[in-house]
């Protein structure tokens, strides 16, 4: 478990997935976009929704609902793209809705609760206690690690 340090920003870009509030360090977030036209990727794992053209740069779009096995997004709900940079990669994370950029108090940070679903535990570093709710701190590095044997990712049919 890596706890936040003074080098860690206290600002998080928040978003919702299946009614759960997540946050990602704003230093990893390049931009937030409404649904973009996507080109499907034949034979890619189901979590890879497609490719988007972001001002001439091809970016892979990953559906976090599929990644975390949360069930399908309602047909009436269009996902939002949270474009993140991690290392040399730029990836779009598809989420249900975008929240605000919030400033969190490092003293409200706690370890991942033992009762949290294992699939979600695998991608979060801890939680922040906010007024009336918990904010799960998502680790982009862990989120982008796709392992078919571990995550049960199935391939699409061609």
C-alpha positions in Angstrom: 0.0 0.0 0.0 1.4 3.3 -1.0 0.1 6.2 1.1 -0.1 9.7 -0.3 3.0 11.8 0.3 3.7 15.5 0.1 4.7 14.9 -3.5 1.2 13.6 -4.2 -1.3 16.2 -5.3 -4.4 16.7 -3.2 -6.5 17.3 -6.3 -8.5 14.4 -7.8 -10.6 14.3 -10.9 -13.8 12.4 -9.8 -16.1 10.2 -11.8 -18.9 7.7 -11.3 -19.0 4.0 -12.2 -22.2 2.1 -11.3 -23.0 4.7 -8.6 -19.5 4.5 -6.9 -17.4 7.6 -6.7 -13.8 7.2 -7.9 -11.0 9.7 -8.2 -7.8 9.8 -10.1 -4.9 12.2 -9.5 -5.3 15.2 -11.7 -1.7 15.0 -12.8 -2.6 11.9 -14.8 -5.7 13.4 -16.5 -5.1 15.0 -19.9 -8.7 15.9 -20.6 -12.4 14.9 -20.3 -14.5 14.4 -23.4 -18.1 13.5 -24.1 -18.6 10.3 -26.2 -16.3 10.2 -29.2 -16.6 8.2 -32.4 -14.8 4.9 -32.0 -13.3 2.5 -34.4 -13.7 -1.1 -33.2 -10.6 -3.3 -32.8 -11.2 -6.8 -34.2 -10.3 -9.7 -31.8 -9.4 -7.2 -29.0 -10.5 -8.1 -25.5 -14.0 -6.8 -24.7 -12.6 -4.2 -22.3 -11.1 -2.4 -25.3 -14.1 -0.6 -26.7 -12.2 0.9 -29.6 -9.8 3.5 -30.8 -10.5 7.3 -30.9 -8.7 9.9 -32.9 -7.7 12.7 -30.5 -6.4 15.5 -32.7 -4.4 13.1 -34.8 -3.3 10.8 -32.0 -4.8 7.3 -31.9 -6.0 6.5 -28.3 -7.3 3.2 -27.0 -10.6 3.4 -25.1 -11.1 1.0 -22.2 -14.5 0.6 -20.6 -14.0 0.6 -16.9 -17.4 -1.1 -16.4 -16.1 -4.1 -18.3 -12.6 -3.9 -16.7 -14.2 -4.0 -13.2 -17.0 -6.4 -14.2 -19.7 -4.0 -13.1 -22.3 -5.0 -15.6 -23.4 -3.3 -18.7 -24.1 0.5 -18.9 -27.7 1.3 -19.4 -28.5 1.8 -23.0 -29.7 5.4 -22.3 -26.4 6.4 -20.7 -23.6 7.6 -22.9 -20.1 7.1 -21.4 -17.7 9.9 -20.8 -14.0 9.7 -21.9 -11.4 10.5 -19.2 -8.2 10.7 -21.1 -5.2 9.7 -18.9 -1.5 9.6 -19.4 0.6 7.0 -17.7 4.2 6.5 -18.6 4.4 6.7 -22.4 0.7 5.7 -22.8 -2.4 7.8 -23.4 -5.6 5.9 -22.8 -9.3 6.9 -22.6 -11.1 5.4 -19.7 -14.9 5.2 -20.3 -16.8 6.1 -17.2 -20.5 6.7 -16.5 -20.3 10.3 -15.5 -17.8 12.9 -14.6 -17.7 14.7 -11.3 -15.7 17.6 -10.1 -12.1 18.2 -9.4 -11.9 18.0 -5.6 -9.2 18.9 -3.2 -8.8 16.1 -0.5 -7.3 16.3 2.9 -4.4 13.8 3.2 -5.4 13.0 6.7 -8.7 11.6 5.5 -6.9 8.9 3.4 -7.3 5.3 4.6 -6.3 1.9 3.4 -8.6 0.0 1.0 -11.5 -1.5 3.1 -11.3 -5.3 3.3 -15.0 -5.5 2.4 -14.4 -3.9 -1.0 -14.9 -6.2 -4.0 -11.6 -7.8 -5.1 -11.8 -6.5 -8.6 -12.1 -3.0 -7.4 -9.4 -3.5 -4.7 -7.0 -4.5 -7.5 -7.1 -1.0 -9.0 -7.5 1.4 -6.0 -4.8 2.6 -3.6 -7.1 3.6 -0.8 -10.1 5.7 0.0 -10.7 9.3 1.1 -13.5 10.0 3.5 -15.7 12.8 2.2 -18.8 14.3 3.7 -21.4 11.5 3.4 -19.4 9.3 1.0 -16.2 7.5 0.2 -14.0 8.4 -2.7 -11.9 5.5 -4.1 -8.5 6.6 -5.3 -7.9 4.7 -8.6 -4.3 3.9 -9.6 -3.9 4.4 -13.3 -1.0 2.0 -13.6 -3.0 -0.9 -12.0 -6.1 0.0 -14.0 -4.3 -0.2 -17.3 -2.8 -3.7 -16.5 -4.9 -6.0 -18.6 -4.4 -9.7 -17.9 -6.8 -12.1 -19.6 -6.2 -14.9 -17.1 -6.6 -12.7 -14.1 -9.4 -10.4 -15.3 -11.4 -12.9 -17.2 -11.2 -10.8 -20.3 -12.9 -12.5 -23.2 -12.0 -11.8 -26.8 -14.6 -10.4 -29.2 -15.5 -12.3 -32.2 -14.2 -11.0 -35.5 
